[in-house]
Amino acid sequence: MADETHLPRTWVESDRVIPTRFARPLRRFTQLEAASGIVLLVAAFAAILWANLPVFGDSYTEFWETEFDVSLGSLLHLQETLKEVVNDGLMVIFFFVVGLEIKRELRLGDLRDRRAAALPAIAALGGMIVPAAIFLSFNAATEASSGWGIPMATDIAFAVGIVALLGSRVPSTAKLFLLALAIADDIGAIAVIAIFYTDELSLPWLATGLLLLAVIFGAKHNHVRNVGFYWLVGIGVWFAIFESGVHATLAGVALGFMTPSSAYYGGREYDRKARETLDLYSADDSTTPAREHVEHEALQLATVARESVSPLTRLEEALHPWSSFLVIPIFALANAGVVFSDISVGDALTSSVALGVSIGLVAGKIIGITLATWIAIRLGLGVFPRGTGWVDIVGLSALAGVGFTVSLFITELAFENPLFTDQAKIGIFLGSFLAGAIGYTLLRAKPHRGPG
């Protein structure tokens, strides 16, 4: 006799060829901590390869320079290249997820404890100031001086991915230190983009964007739950910020910060509402077909369950895979392509821009983070992570020098001269590779203490 309690399997759990050979292995891959870093690396290599193909290399620039012109009467006019659509539009999703992650850490994570958050925050500050100073030491009083923000950034996907490859060799407290440091670094990078990489400011459009954010704030505090409303106003915020001259991706960060971090129903309320729903549909109603009865009950329970999870958690869970495995790879594909035939690689590697970026990412991060950590500990401003040694701190400081995504992003904002842009990208590639290799080697070579 068949087991009546056996539930039917979904398509992805079936024994068919596509789920077995492709869907389930792909799902397992995306669940790996290092997966997003691997996909990002593949996209970057693909961009470089595409840009340097002997026959079709020109198609790389031509494709990403394809122009889009969207008009809606006199109210809306957007003229952007495909690359700008990615950088100004698609990257809003990435920065929105960054905003969600920062708020989660500030409200629910390690950064909510001021004393625990002090050390990674101070370390991140050192890891931004020293790399910027090193870049300026190479490029002060030159046309390239505007690129000082490039070596300040840390790529969370790569840094966390490398730590994941090291397994238990890195204590869990050290991993949390790196994550908190990277989050604080993101806050600094966002502030730098907002303050120093805004060319022209339109106050009316900026006021419109702030007004729409106030509308969202008011709706949130009046318990408006309609998701469509927030999407509509959120798009309006993006467009207003875009037209204001402030980089449009900062609209994503602002919206992420404004996302509620607490659920509509707490634990006790969830239990009560769920019981009320079950009691409501438990009475026998002969006028309601059995299937309709079950569906009504399921819909009510689904609503209660959904509202018992915070919007921040729901959105982060839903958007993080799209950000990591679609948005960021497309960004890398659009921005990492350096045409080596157009430049002298030797001259580019020894240029003040490339040296400032690469040395800033490697030496700047190691010196800045380690020194700031030591000063904070000596002054009693922070608590040293339990079970973590100075070798861990130096190794993690090196990994923080893997500054791929946000460094490339700031490069596109900092320079109008394509030569400086290519030199900076080469510096990012070299510096990020060396920083990752040094960090991995240091952390792998230290004595293994077992699971931390």
C-alpha positions in Angstrom: 0.0 0.0 0.0 1.3 3.5 -0.9 2.2 5.7 2.0 -0.6 8.2 2.1 1.6 10.7 4.1 4.1 10.9 1.3 4.2 14.4 -0.1 4.7 14.9 -3.9 8.2 16.1 -4.8 8.7 19.4 -6.5 10.3 19.5 -10.0 13.7 20.4 -8.7 13.6 17.4 -6.3 12.6 15.0 -9.1 14.7 12.3 -10.7 14.5 14.0 -14.1 17.7 14.8 -16.1 17.8 18.6 -15.8 17.1 18.7 -12.0 19.6 15.9 -11.3 22.4 17.1 -13.6 22.0 20.8 -13.4 19.4 22.4 -11.1 20.4 20.7 -7.8 24.2 21.0 -8.3 23.7 24.6 -9.2 21.6 25.2 -6.1 24.3 23.5 -3.9 27.0 25.7 -5.6 25.1 29.0 -4.9 24.9 28.0 -1.2 28.7 27.9 -0.9 30.2 31.0 0.8 32.9 31.2 -1.9 30.4 30.9 -4.8 29.7 34.6 -5.4 33.4 35.4 -5.4 34.0 32.6 -8.0 31.2 33.9 -10.3 32.6 37.4 -10.0 36.1 36.3 -10.9 34.8 34.3 -13.9 32.9 37.4 -15.1 36.0 39.6 -14.7 38.1 37.2 -16.7 35.3 36.9 -19.4 35.3 40.7 -19.7 39.1 40.9 -20.2 39.0 38.0 -22.7 36.1 39.5 -24.6 37.8 43.0 -24.7 41.0 41.5 -26.1 39.7 39.0 -28.7 41.8 39.4 -31.9 38.7 39.7 -34.2 35.7 40.6 -32.0 37.5 42.7 -29.3 35.9 45.9 -30.6 32.5 44.5 -30.0 33.1 44.8 -26.2 33.2 48.6 -26.2 30.6 48.9 -28.9 28.2 46.7 -27.0 28.5 48.5 -23.7 28.3 51.9 -25.4 25.0 51.0 -27.0 22.7 54.0 -26.3 19.2 53.9 -24.8 16.9 56.8 -25.1 13.7 56.7 -23.1 11.2 59.6 -23.1 7.8 60.2 -21.5 6.6 63.5 -22.8 8.4 66.4 -21.0 8.3 64.7 -17.7 10.9 62.0 -18.3 14.0 61.8 -20.5 16.8 59.3 -20.0 19.7 58.9 -22.4 22.1 56.3 -21.1 24.6 53.8 -22.6 24.1 50.2 -21.6 27.1 50.4 -19.3 25.5 53.4 -17.6 22.3 51.5 -17.3 24.2 48.8 -15.4 26.2 51.3 -13.2 23.4 53.7 -12.5 20.4 51.4 -12.5 21.2 47.7 -12.0 23.7 48.5 -9.3 21.0 50.1 -7.2 20.0 46.5 -6.4 23.5 45.7 -5.1 23.6 48.9 -3.0 20.1 48.3 -1.7 21.2 44.8 -0.5 24.3 46.5 1.1 22.0 48.9 2.8 19.9 46.0 4.1 23.1 44.2 5.4 24.4 47.3 7.1 21.0 47.9 8.9 20.8 44.3 9.9 24.3 44.5 11.5 23.5 47.8 13.2 20.1 46.7 14.6 20.5 42.9 15.0 24.1 41.9 14.4 27.5 42.4 15.9 27.5 46.2 15.2 24.6 46.8 17.6 26.9 46.4 20.6 28.9 49.7 20.5 31.9 48.2 22.4 32.0 45.2 20.1 31.5 47.3 17.0 34.2 49.9 18.0 37.2 47.7 17.1 36.2 46.8 13.5 34.9 50.4 12.9 38.2 51.9 14.0 40.1 49.3 12.0 38.0 50.1 8.9 38.7 53.8 9.4 42.5 53.1 9.4 42.0 50.9 6.4 40.5 53.7 4.5 42.7 56.6 5.5 46.1 54.9 4.9 45.3 53.6 1.4 44.0 57.0 0.4 47.1 58.7 1.7 49.3 56.2 -0.2 47.5 56.9 -3.4 47.8 60.7 -2.9 51.5 60.3 -2.2 51.9 59.0 -5.7 49.3 61.4 -7.4 49.0 64.6 -5.4 48.7 67.7 -7.4 48.1 65.7 -10.6 45.0 65.2 -12.8 44.7 61.7 -11.3 44.4 62.9 -7.7 40.6 62.4 -7.8 41.1 58.6 -7.6 42.1 58.6 -4.0 38.9 56.8 -3.0 39.7 53.8 -5.2 41.9 51.8 -2.8 39.7 52.4 0.2 37.1 49.7 -0.7 36.8 46.1 0.4 35.0 43.5 -1.7 33.0 41.4 0.8 32.2 38.6 -1.7 35.9 37.9 -2.4 37.1 38.5 1.2 34.5 36.2 2.8 35.0 33.7 -0.1 38.7 33.4 0.6 38.0 33.0 4.3 35.5 30.2 3.6 38.2 28.3 1.6 40.4 28.4 4.8 37.7 26.6 6.9 38.4 26.2 10.6 41.9 27.7 10.2 40.2 31.1 10.8 38.4 31.4 14.1 34.7 32.3 13.9 35.4 35.5 15.9 38.0 36.5 13.3 35.4 35.9 10.5 32.9 38.1 12.3 35.6 40.8 12.7 36.3 40.7 9.0 32.5 40.9 8.2 32.0 43.8 10.6 35.0 45.6 9.2 33.8 45.1 5.7 30.4 46.5 6.6 32.0 49.5 8.3 34.1 49.9 5.2 31.0 49.9 3.0 29.5 52.7 5.1 32.7 54.7 4.6 32.7 54.0 0.8 29.1 55.1 0.5 29.9 58.4 2.4 32.8 59.0 0.1 30.7 58.4 -3.0 28.0 60.7 -1.8 30.2 63.6 -0.6 33.2 63.6 -3.0 32.0 62.0 -6.2 28.9 64.2 -6.9 29.7 66.6 -9.8 26.7 68.9 -10.0 23.9 69.1 -7.4 20.3 70.0 -8.3 18.6 71.0 -5.1 15.0 70.8 -6.4 15.5 67.2 -7.5 17.3 66.3 -4.3 14.5 67.9 -2.3 12.0 65.7 -4.3 14.0 62.6 -3.5 14.1 63.5 0.2 10.3 64.2 0.1 9.6 60.8 -1.4 11.8 59.2 1.3 9.7 61.0 3.9 6.5 59.6 2.2 8.0 56.1 2.6 8.9 56.9 6.2 5.4 58.0 7.0 3.8 55.1 5.3 6.0 52.7 7.2 5.1 54.2 10.5 1.4 54.1 9.6 1.7 50.3 8.9 1.2 50.5 5.1 2.0 47.0 4.0 1.4 47.2 0.2 4.6 46.2 -1.5 3.6 47.7 -4.8 3.3 51.1 -3.2 6.8 51.0 -1.9 8.2 49.8 -5.3 6.4 52.7 -7.0 7.7 55.4 -4.6 11.1 53.7 -4.5 11.5 54.0 -8.3 10.5 57.7 -7.9 13.2 58.1 -5.2 15.8 56.5 -7.6 14.9 58.9 -10.5 14.9 62.0 -8.3 18.3 61.1 -6.8 19.6 60.3 -10.3 18.5 63.7 -11.6 19.8 65.5 -8.6 23.4 64.7 -9.5 24.0 62.5 -6.4 24.9 59.0 -7.6 21.7 57.1 -8.1 22.9 54.0 -6.4 22.8 55.9 -3.1 19.0 55.8 -3.4 19.3 52.0 -3.0 21.3 52.5 0.2 18.8 55.0 1.6 15.9 52.6 0.8 17.7 49.7 2.4 18.2 51.8 5.6 14.5 52.6 5.7 13.4 48.9 5.4 11.8 47.8 8.7 14.0 45.4 10.7 11.2 44.1 12.9 8.2 41.9 12.0 4.6 43.1 12.0 3.7 40.2 14.3 6.0 39.2 17.2 6.4 35.6 18.4 3.4 35.6 20.7 1.2 37.5 18.2 2.2 35.0 15.4 1.2 32.1 17.7 -2.1 33.8 18.5 -3.0 34.8 15.0 -2.1 31.4 13.7 -4.4 29.7 16.3 -7.2 32.2 15.5 -6.9 31.3 11.8 -7.0 27.6 12.4 -9.9 28.0 14.8 -11.8 30.1 12.3 -11.7 27.4 9.6 -12.0 24.4 11.9 -15.8 24.6 12.1 -17.6 22.4 9.6 -19.1 24.4 6.9 -21.1 22.3 4.5 -21.5 25.2 2.0 -17.8 25.5 1.5 -16.1 22.9 -0.7 -13.3 21.1 1.1 -10.6 22.3 -1.4 -11.7 25.9 -1.1 -11.8 25.5 2.7 -8.2 24.4 2.8 -7.0 27.1 0.3 -8.6 29.9 2.4 -6.9 28.5 5.5 -3.6 28.2 3.8 -3.8 31.8 2.4 -4.6 33.2 5.8 -1.7 31.2 7.4 0.7 32.3 4.7 -0.2 36.0 5.3 0.3 35.5 9.1 3.6 33.7 8.5 4.9 36.3 6.0 4.1 39.2 8.3 5.9 37.4 11.1 9.2 37.8 9.3 10.7 41.3 9.0 10.6 43.0 5.6 14.4 43.4 5.9 14.9 39.7 6.3 12.4 38.8 3.5 14.0 41.3 1.0 17.6 40.3 1.9 16.8 36.6 1.4 15.0 37.3 -1.9 17.5 39.8 -3.4 20.9 38.5 -2.2 21.1 35.7 -4.7 20.1 38.1 -7.6 22.7 40.7 -6.4 25.5 38.1 -6.0 24.9 36.0 -9.0 23.4 38.4 -11.6 23.9 42.0 -10.8 27.6 41.9 -9.7 28.7 39.6 -12.5 27.1 41.8 -15.1 28.7 44.8 -13.5 32.1 43.1 -13.7 31.5 42.1 -17.3 30.7 45.7 -18.1 33.5 47.3 -16.2 36.5 45.0 -15.9 37.4 44.9 -19.6 40.7 46.5 -20.2 41.9 46.6 -23.8 45.6 45.8 -23.4 46.4 46.6 -27.1 45.5 50.2 -26.5 48.0 50.7 -23.6 51.5 49.7 -22.8 51.1 47.2 -19.9 54.6 47.8 -18.6 54.0 51.6 -18.5 50.6 51.1 -17.0 51.9 48.9 -14.2 54.6 51.4 -13.3 52.2 54.4 -13.6 51.6 56.5 -10.6 47.9 55.6 -10.7 48.4 51.8 -10.8 51.1 52.0 -8.2 49.0 54.2 -5.9 46.0 51.8 -6.2 47.9 48.5 -5.9 50.2 49.6 -3.1 47.2 51.3 -1.4 45.2 48.1 -1.5 48.0 45.9 -0.3 50.3 47.9 2.0 47.7 50.5 2.8 45.1 48.0 4.1 47.6 45.9 6.0 49.3 48.9 7.7 46.1 50.9 8.2 43.9 48.2 9.7 46.6 46.5 11.8 47.9 49.9 13.2 44.4 51.1 13.9 43.5 47.9 15.7 46.7 48.1 17.8 45.9 51.7 18.8 42.3 50.9 19.6 43.4 48.0 21.8 46.1 50.0 23.6 43.7 52.8 24.3 41.0 50.4 25.5 38.6 51.6 22.8 37.8 48.1 21.5 37.7 44.4 22.6 40.2 42.0 20.9 38.3 39.1 19.2 38.4 36.1 21.5 40.7 33.3 20.2 42.2 35.6 17.6 45.9 36.5 17.3 47.8 39.2 15.6 48.6 36.9 12.7 44.9 36.6 12.1 44.5 40.4 12.2 47.3 40.9 9.7 46.0 38.2 7.4 42.4 39.6 7.5 43.8 43.1 6.9 45.4 41.8 3.7 42.1 40.2 2.6 40.5 43.5 3.1 42.7 44.8 0.3 40.7 42.7 -2.2 38.8 45.8 -3.3 37.3 44.6 -6.6 33.6 45.6 -7.0 33.4 49.0 -5.2 36.9 49.9 -6.3 35.9 49.5 -10.0 32.7 51.4 -9.2 34.6 54.4 -7.8 37.1 54.2 -10.7 34.2 54.9 -13.2 33.2 57.9 -11.1 36.7 59.3 -10.4 38.2 59.6 -13.9 37.1 61.0 -17.3 40.5 60.2 -18.9 40.2 56.6 -20.2 44.0 56.1 -19.7 43.7 56.8 -16.0 40.7 54.4 -15.8 42.6 51.6 -17.4 45.6 52.2 -15.2 43.5 52.1 -12.1 41.8 48.9 -13.2 45.2 47.2 -13.7 46.2 48.5 -10.3 42.9 47.0 -8.8 43.6 43.6 -10.5 47.2 43.5 -9.3 46.6 44.8 -5.8 43.5 42.6 -5.2 45.4 39.5 -6.4 48.4 40.2 -4.2 46.3 41.1 -1.2 44.2 37.9 -1.5 47.4 35.8 -2.0 49.2 37.4 1.0 46.1 37.1 3.3 45.4 33.5 2.3 49.1 32.5 2.7 49.4 34.1 6.2 46.1 32.6 7.5 46.9 29.1 6.1 50.5 29.0 7.3 49.7 29.9 10.9 49.3 27.0 13.5 46.0 25.3 13.1 44.0 25.4 16.4 41.0 23.4 15.1 37.4 24.7 14.9 37.0 28.2 16.3 
